[in-house]
């Protein structure tokens, strides 16, 4: 993201990533405190495998980050935390982002241009 807001592609990536109830719950839970996978899975009532899938998507979008730490008994534990973010979603913000959208794979007709 830049100082004026996200590009169209960045905005789509962020909104697409957050457009899932599990990922919204994960962000909400991590807002309170960082957590490791097993702890977070128990708290949210979902499997670790499903949680890890959603955490990877959130991490790829830059919304959460992870650090690997050793527990007292020597086990490697991956802790996740929310990265600060703020996205203004308004007609003006969308209008500013729209011209920067890239839509690979669409024909000129599908993109709204006349042949």
HUVENFEN-V228550 format. One record per pair of residues at least 12 apart in sequence whose C-alpha atoms are under 8 Angstrom apart, sorted by the first residue. I is the first residue (numbers start at 1). GAP is how many residues later the second one is. Records with the same first field share a line. If there is no record, write none. Layout:
I->GAP + GAP
This chain:
5->82 + 83 + 88 + 92
6->81 + 91
7->89 + 90 + 91 + 93 + 94
8->86 + 89 + 90 + 91 + 92 + 93 + 94
9->88 + 91 + 92 + 93
11->86
13->48
14->47
17->40 + 41 + 44
18->40
22->32
23->31 + 32 + 35
25->19
26->14 + 18 + 29
27->37 + 55
30->50 + 51 + 52
31->50 + 51
33->48
34->45 + 46 + 47 + 48
35->44 + 45 + 46
36->41 + 42 + 43 + 44
37->14 + 15 + 40 + 41 + 42 + 43
62->21
63->19 + 20 + 21 + 22
64->16 + 17 + 18 + 19
65->15 + 16 + 17 + 18
66->12 + 13 + 14 + 15
67->12 + 13
